[in-house]
């Protein structure tokens, strides 16, 4: 469902999978420092239409990943 939402909004989704934990309440956007801030604002705006979005984070684990952005969908919806 979220992949369709993002693709319809013009975003490229390269992979879909399960989070490491299943207790996320808020949706998280994890991004590398090199990701354009405007891109992240647009992504956040799309997700906020359906989900409660936490602040955008740049955790160390994302820096070592091959993808620039990871979205973890939480259980809280609007």
LOMAR-700471 format. One line per 8 residues: number of its first residue (from 1); their letters; for each residue x, y, z of N, C-alpha, C, O. Coordinates in Angstrom, 3 decimals, padded with zeros to 6 digits, always signed. Atoms other than C-alpha are relative to their C-alpha. Layout:
BEGIN
NUM) A) X/Y/Z/X/Y/Z/X/Y/Z/X/Y/Z ~ ...
END
This chain:
BEGIN
1) XXXXXXXX) +000.824/-001.189/+000.000/+000.000/+000.000/+000.000/+000.871/+001.257/+000.000/+000.608/+002.195/-000.752 ~ -000.869/-001.175/-000.092/+002.779/+002.452/+000.936/+000.836/+000.140/-001.268/+001.060/+001.252/-001.747 ~ -000.768/-000.058/+001.246/+004.842/+001.529/-002.118/-000.833/+000.654/-001.094/-000.336/+001.515/-001.820 ~ +000.885/-000.582/+001.008/+001.866/+002.367/-004.343/-000.170/+001.491/+000.242/-000.122/+002.282/-000.700 ~ +000.137/-001.407/-000.366/+001.364/+005.651/-002.490/+001.208/+000.801/-000.454/+001.063/+001.871/-001.046 ~ -001.234/-000.720/+000.345/+004.995/+006.658/-003.012/+000.257/+000.012/-001.506/+000.642/+001.041/-002.062 ~ -000.211/+000.067/+001.457/+005.255/+005.481/-006.625/-000.975/+000.943/-000.708/-000.589/+001.657/-001.633 ~ +000.987/-000.898/+000.608/+002.034/+007.322/-007.505/+000.372/+001.468/+000.189/-000.011/+002.320/-000.613
9) XXXXXXXX) -000.444/-001.376/-000.267/+003.594/+010.457/-005.988/+001.298/+000.341/-000.727/+001.790/+001.464/-000.624 ~ -001.195/-000.267/+000.789/+006.645/+010.097/-008.243/+001.305/-000.459/+000.617/+002.372/-000.171/+000.074 ~ -001.214/+000.501/-000.637/+009.110/+008.433/-005.875/+000.368/-001.366/-000.568/-000.500/-002.130/-000.992 ~ -000.500/+001.302/+000.444/+011.258/+005.472/-006.891/+000.192/-000.885/+001.229/+000.943/-000.540/+002.141 ~ -000.123/+000.950/-001.107/+010.889/+002.495/-004.539/+000.788/-001.198/-000.518/+000.343/-001.895/-001.430 ~ -000.855/+001.082/+000.505/+013.699/-000.020/-004.979/-000.177/-001.307/+000.746/+000.141/-002.370/+000.214 ~ +000.183/+001.236/-000.774/+012.834/-002.502/-002.228/-001.053/+000.214/+001.075/-001.253/+001.324/+001.567 ~ +000.990/-000.006/-001.077/+010.130/-003.369/+000.270/+000.311/-001.193/+000.895/+000.597/-002.283/+000.400
17) XXXXXXXX) -000.290/+001.100/-000.918/+010.677/-005.465/+003.387/-000.557/+000.295/+001.375/-001.288/+001.266/+001.568 ~ +000.452/-000.157/-001.376/+010.013/-005.843/+007.073/+001.070/+000.681/+000.846/+002.267/+000.484/+000.636 ~ -000.916/-000.691/-000.910/+011.545/-003.666/+009.788/+000.630/-001.000/+000.964/+000.133/-002.112/+001.139 ~ -000.693/+000.852/-000.965/+013.960/-005.107/+012.331/-000.835/-000.264/+001.248/-000.675/-001.297/+001.898 ~ +000.897/+000.128/-001.156/+011.338/-004.565/+015.070/-001.430/+000.269/-000.466/-001.643/+000.866/-001.522 ~ +001.391/-000.251/+000.390/+007.547/-004.485/+015.000/-000.715/+000.943/+000.961/-001.945/+000.955/+001.016 ~ +000.610/-000.884/-000.988/+006.979/-001.870/+017.706/+000.136/+001.492/-000.329/+000.061/+002.332/+000.568 ~ -000.075/-001.407/+000.399/+007.388/+001.355/+015.715/-001.396/+000.605/+000.070/-002.314/+000.114/-000.587
25) XXXXXXXX) +001.287/-000.697/-000.087/+004.533/+003.704/+016.650/-000.103/+001.052/-001.097/-001.121/+001.166/-001.779 ~ -000.025/-001.048/+001.018/+005.535/+006.570/+014.379/+000.813/-000.466/-001.194/+001.724/-001.283/-001.062 ~ -000.750/+000.299/+001.211/+006.759/+006.332/+010.817/+001.311/+000.769/+000.041/+001.341/+001.949/+000.392 ~ -001.325/-000.619/-000.001/+010.470/+007.045/+010.500/+000.552/+000.099/-001.415/+000.415/-000.823/-002.219 ~ -000.739/-000.197/+001.241/+012.379/+008.465/+007.561/+001.458/+000.086/+000.399/+001.861/+001.010/+001.106 ~ -001.434/+000.007/-000.285/+016.058/+007.588/+007.797/+000.726/+000.295/-001.307/+000.488/-000.360/-002.322 ~ -000.660/-000.429/+001.228/+018.325/+009.297/+005.294/+001.474/+000.304/+000.226/+001.888/+000.732/+001.304 ~ -001.405/-000.395/-000.033/+021.972/+009.763/+004.514/+000.094/+001.521/-000.047/-000.820/+002.195/-000.524
33) XXXXXXXX) -000.208/-001.446/-000.019/+023.372/+013.256/+004.978/-000.011/+000.614/-001.395/-000.307/+001.799/-001.548 ~ -000.108/-000.513/+001.361/+023.789/+013.591/+001.211/-001.340/+000.152/-000.716/-001.388/+000.691/-001.822 ~ +001.316/-000.078/+000.642/+020.051/+013.356/+000.467/-000.513/+001.436/+000.037/-000.448/+002.111/+001.064 ~ +000.521/-001.349/+000.156/+018.509/+016.589/-000.792/-001.122/+000.273/+001.006/-002.055/-000.520/+001.127 ~ +000.979/-000.348/-001.041/+016.498/+018.314/+001.963/-001.397/+000.210/-000.577/-002.389/-000.137/+000.065 ~ +001.303/-000.214/+000.631/+013.709/+019.295/-000.435/-000.667/-001.334/-000.329/-001.878/-001.481/-000.166 ~ +000.507/+001.353/+000.255/+013.319/+015.644/-001.479/-000.600/-000.580/+001.276/-001.689/-001.154/+001.252 ~ +000.478/+000.530/-001.278/+012.955/+014.685/+002.189/-001.272/+000.705/+000.468/-002.158/+000.067/+001.037
41) XXXXXXXX) +001.210/-000.733/-000.356/+010.375/+017.433/+002.778/-001.199/-000.507/-000.795/-002.291/-000.658/-000.247 ~ +001.082/+000.510/+000.846/+008.292/+016.157/-000.142/-000.415/-001.397/+000.436/-001.606/-001.704/+000.487 ~ +000.285/+001.352/-000.476/+008.560/+012.567/+001.083/-000.779/+000.056/+001.309/-001.770/-000.653/+001.479 ~ +000.671/-000.148/-001.281/+007.553/+013.601/+004.577/-001.439/+000.491/-000.184/-002.346/+000.002/+000.489 ~ +001.344/-000.538/+000.240/+004.557/+015.577/+003.262/-000.950/-001.079/-000.517/-002.108/-001.140/-000.103 ~ +000.827/+001.090/+000.530/+003.262/+012.571/+001.322/-000.343/-000.986/+001.104/-001.499/-001.391/+001.234 ~ +000.227/+000.984/-001.060/+003.665/+010.216/+004.271/-000.907/+000.553/+001.105/-001.690/-000.197/+001.688 ~ +000.802/-000.597/-001.059/+002.053/+012.659/+006.725/-001.497/+000.009/-000.321/-002.320/+000.185/+000.577
49) XXXXXXXX) +001.418/+000.067/+000.366/-001.207/+012.418/+004.802/-000.671/-001.240/+000.579/-001.881/-001.244/+000.809 ~ +000.560/+001.264/-000.475/-001.657/+008.861/+006.092/+000.579/-000.488/+001.323/-000.045/-001.296/+002.009 ~ -000.711/+000.532/-001.166/+000.810/+008.319/+008.942/+000.491/+001.111/+000.911/+000.650/+002.256/+000.488 ~ -000.642/-000.908/-000.942/+002.180/+009.986/+012.049/+001.506/-000.169/-000.215/+002.061/-001.237/+000.042 ~ -001.413/+000.075/+000.377/+005.747/+010.794/+010.988/+000.872/+000.613/+001.086/+000.626/+001.732/+001.536 ~ -000.990/-000.476/-000.960/+008.621/+011.144/+013.446/+000.983/+000.904/-000.736/+000.924/+001.001/-001.962 ~ -001.017/-000.851/+000.628/+011.489/+013.537/+012.778/+000.892/-000.821/-000.922/+001.115/-002.008/-000.686 ~ -000.926/+000.658/+000.920/+013.803/+012.680/+009.909/+001.322/-000.222/+000.729/+001.861/+000.694/+001.349
57) XXXXXXXX) -001.213/+000.365/-000.732/+016.842/+010.893/+011.289/+001.113/-000.398/-000.947/+000.864/-000.843/-002.068 ~ -001.178/+000.451/+000.743/+020.359/+010.209/+010.058/+000.788/-000.920/+000.933/+001.846/-000.547/+001.438 ~ -000.688/+000.926/-000.902/+021.308/+007.158/+012.114/+001.249/-000.587/-000.642/+001.330/-000.656/-001.869 ~ -001.231/+000.582/+000.540/+024.755/+005.569/+011.723/-000.249/-001.225/-000.877/+000.500/-001.464/-001.825 ~ +000.254/+001.208/+000.780/+023.215/+002.358/+010.367/-000.362/+000.317/-001.437/-000.066/-000.475/-002.331 ~ +000.370/-000.372/+001.367/+021.846/+004.192/+007.314/+001.235/+000.398/-000.797/+001.297/+000.143/-001.999 ~ -001.204/-000.455/+000.695/+025.254/+005.657/+006.460/+000.720/-001.151/-000.689/+001.359/-000.956/-001.723 ~ -000.695/+001.143/+000.589/+026.569/+002.178/+005.743/-000.872/-000.794/-000.968/-000.392/-001.754/-001.571
65) XXXXXXXX) +000.889/+000.711/+000.915/+023.551/+001.046/+003.697/+000.185/+000.502/-001.418/+000.704/+001.597/-001.638 ~ -000.133/-000.387/+001.397/+023.444/+001.134/-000.071/-001.114/+000.925/-000.454/-000.942/+001.647/-001.435 ~ +001.083/-000.912/+000.353/+020.105/+002.972/-000.192/+000.178/+001.324/+000.721/+000.721/+001.379/+001.825 ~ -000.144/-001.327/-000.584/+019.962/+006.689/+000.476/-001.063/+000.292/+001.048/-000.817/+001.034/+002.000 ~ +001.121/-000.267/-000.898/+016.590/+006.662/+002.246/-000.670/-001.297/+000.382/-000.878/-002.169/-000.462 ~ +000.764/+001.138/-000.504/+014.814/+004.093/+004.411/-001.225/+000.564/+000.702/-001.107/+001.465/+001.532 ~ +001.238/-000.406/-000.659/+011.177/+004.538/+005.444/-000.507/-001.200/+000.785/-000.689/-002.286/+000.234 ~ +000.556/+001.045/-000.855/+009.889/+002.501/+008.373/-001.406/+000.458/+000.397/-001.572/+001.469/+001.079
73) XXXXXX) +001.381/-000.357/-000.252/+006.103/+002.562/+008.588/-000.394/-000.417/+001.410/-000.272/-001.586/+001.774 ~ +000.447/+000.275/-001.359/+004.794/+002.822/+012.145/-001.469/-000.363/+000.052/-002.159/-000.322/-000.966 ~ +001.375/+000.434/-000.151/+001.470/+001.674/+013.518/-000.997/+001.145/+000.093/-002.191/+000.929/-000.118 ~ +000.918/-001.143/-000.143/+000.005/+005.167/+014.063/-000.374/+000.571/-001.357/+000.485/+000.948/-002.154 ~ +000.504/-000.567/+001.257/-002.181/+006.359/+011.204/-000.867/+001.207/+000.284/-001.260/+001.457/+001.424 ~ +000.858/-001.194/-000.145/-004.194/+009.490/+010.599/-001.385/-000.315/-000.486/-002.262/+000.549/-000.452
END
